[in-house]
Amino acid sequence: MKFHPKKSDFVFIGLVIAVIVFVTLLPSPRDNNPPAPNDLAHHGIKLEKDCLACHMRGGERPLKERHPKRQDCFKCHRLGV
């Protein structure tokens, strides 16, 4: 028995490809958030715990209240820009 693709099969495959392309082109959080400053204070930072030394509550530059309570800084902020 031979498979003969129908028009609806090609439409489905085209829609799947369109969805994959659309999702791939969506901006990532890194594209929308500011990069880490390119200054001496941020030079050489490789670990998120280094960020928290200054940006924790009571630190030199604490995060704003509206900032997400996360500790994976590099997921949203890119380095070396």
VOTILO-952812 format. One record per residue (C-alpha): residue number from 1; chain; x, y, z. Coordinates in steps of 0.05 Angstrom, whole numbers, padded with zeros to 5 digits. Example, Ala and Ser with C-alpha at 12.3 -4.5 7.8 and 13.67 -1.06 7.14 Angstrom:
// residues 2
<pos->1&unit->A&X->00246&Y->-00090&Z->00156> .
<pos->2&unit->A&X->00273&Y->-00021&Z->00143> .
// end
This chain:
// residues 81
<pos->1&unit->A&X->00000&Y->00000&Z->00000> .
<pos->2&unit->A&X->00029&Y->00066&Z->-00022> .
<pos->3&unit->A&X->00021&Y->00131&Z->00016> .
<pos->4&unit->A&X->-00004&Y->00189&Z->-00027> .
<pos->5&unit->A&X->00001&Y->00256&Z->00010> .
<pos->6&unit->A&X->-00061&Y->00299&Z->00006> .
<pos->7&unit->A&X->-00064&Y->00375&Z->00002> .
<pos->8&unit->A&X->-00083&Y->00377&Z->00076> .
<pos->9&unit->A&X->-00018&Y->00341&Z->00094> .
<pos->10&unit->A&X->00023&Y->00395&Z->00059> .
<pos->11&unit->A&X->-00018&Y->00450&Z->00093> .
<pos->12&unit->A&X->-00005&Y->00417&Z->00161> .
<pos->13&unit->A&X->00070&Y->00411&Z->00148> .
<pos->14&unit->A&X->00072&Y->00484&Z->00125> .
<pos->15&unit->A&X->00036&Y->00507&Z->00188> .
<pos->16&unit->A&X->00084&Y->00468&Z->00232> .
<pos->17&unit->A&X->00144&Y->00499&Z->00197> .
<pos->18&unit->A&X->00113&Y->00569&Z->00204> .
<pos->19&unit->A&X->00103&Y->00559&Z->00279> .
<pos->20&unit->A&X->00174&Y->00535&Z->00288> .
<pos->21&unit->A&X->00202&Y->00594&Z->00250> .
<pos->22&unit->A&X->00158&Y->00643&Z->00289> .
<pos->23&unit->A&X->00179&Y->00615&Z->00357> .
<pos->24&unit->A&X->00252&Y->00616&Z->00336> .
<pos->25&unit->A&X->00248&Y->00690&Z->00318> .
<pos->26&unit->A&X->00216&Y->00712&Z->00383> .
<pos->27&unit->A&X->00262&Y->00757&Z->00424> .
<pos->28&unit->A&X->00295&Y->00726&Z->00485> .
<pos->29&unit->A&X->00297&Y->00759&Z->00553> .
<pos->30&unit->A&X->00370&Y->00776&Z->00539> .
<pos->31&unit->A&X->00349&Y->00818&Z->00479> .
<pos->32&unit->A&X->00300&Y->00860&Z->00520> .
<pos->33&unit->A&X->00341&Y->00871&Z->00583> .
<pos->34&unit->A&X->00401&Y->00916&Z->00593> .
<pos->35&unit->A&X->00470&Y->00884&Z->00590> .
<pos->36&unit->A&X->00516&Y->00885&Z->00649> .
<pos->37&unit->A&X->00556&Y->00951&Z->00646> .
<pos->38&unit->A&X->00624&Y->00948&Z->00613> .
<pos->39&unit->A&X->00661&Y->00981&Z->00670> .
<pos->40&unit->A&X->00715&Y->00961&Z->00720> .
<pos->41&unit->A&X->00665&Y->00940&Z->00773> .
<pos->42&unit->A&X->00635&Y->00888&Z->00725> .
<pos->43&unit->A&X->00699&Y->00867&Z->00690> .
<pos->44&unit->A&X->00717&Y->00795&Z->00704> .
<pos->45&unit->A&X->00649&Y->00774&Z->00733> .
<pos->46&unit->A&X->00636&Y->00702&Z->00715> .
<pos->47&unit->A&X->00588&Y->00678&Z->00770> .
<pos->48&unit->A&X->00520&Y->00704&Z->00792> .
<pos->49&unit->A&X->00543&Y->00704&Z->00865> .
<pos->50&unit->A&X->00592&Y->00759&Z->00844> .
<pos->51&unit->A&X->00533&Y->00801&Z->00822> .
<pos->52&unit->A&X->00497&Y->00791&Z->00888> .
<pos->53&unit->A&X->00556&Y->00820&Z->00927> .
<pos->54&unit->A&X->00534&Y->00890&Z->00906> .
<pos->55&unit->A&X->00462&Y->00879&Z->00884> .
<pos->56&unit->A&X->00432&Y->00846&Z->00945> .
<pos->57&unit->A&X->00389&Y->00884&Z->00995> .
<pos->58&unit->A&X->00436&Y->00927&Z->01036> .
<pos->59&unit->A&X->00490&Y->00923&Z->00983> .
<pos->60&unit->A&X->00523&Y->00981&Z->00947> .
<pos->61&unit->A&X->00472&Y->00980&Z->00890> .
<pos->62&unit->A&X->00412&Y->00938&Z->00912> .
<pos->63&unit->A&X->00361&Y->00914&Z->00861> .
<pos->64&unit->A&X->00296&Y->00952&Z->00855> .
<pos->65&unit->A&X->00234&Y->00922&Z->00888> .
<pos->66&unit->A&X->00203&Y->00907&Z->00821> .
<pos->67&unit->A&X->00263&Y->00865&Z->00798> .
<pos->68&unit->A&X->00248&Y->00791&Z->00797> .
<pos->69&unit->A&X->00272&Y->00753&Z->00859> .
<pos->70&unit->A&X->00319&Y->00708&Z->00820> .
<pos->71&unit->A&X->00392&Y->00693&Z->00824> .
<pos->72&unit->A&X->00408&Y->00671&Z->00754> .
<pos->73&unit->A&X->00430&Y->00740&Z->00728> .
<pos->74&unit->A&X->00462&Y->00715&Z->00663> .
<pos->75&unit->A&X->00398&Y->00684&Z->00639> .
<pos->76&unit->A&X->00372&Y->00755&Z->00625> .
<pos->77&unit->A&X->00434&Y->00800&Z->00627> .
<pos->78&unit->A&X->00490&Y->00789&Z->00578> .
<pos->79&unit->A&X->00562&Y->00804&Z->00595> .
<pos->80&unit->A&X->00618&Y->00839&Z->00558> .
<pos->81&unit->A&X->00577&Y->00889&Z->00519> .
// end
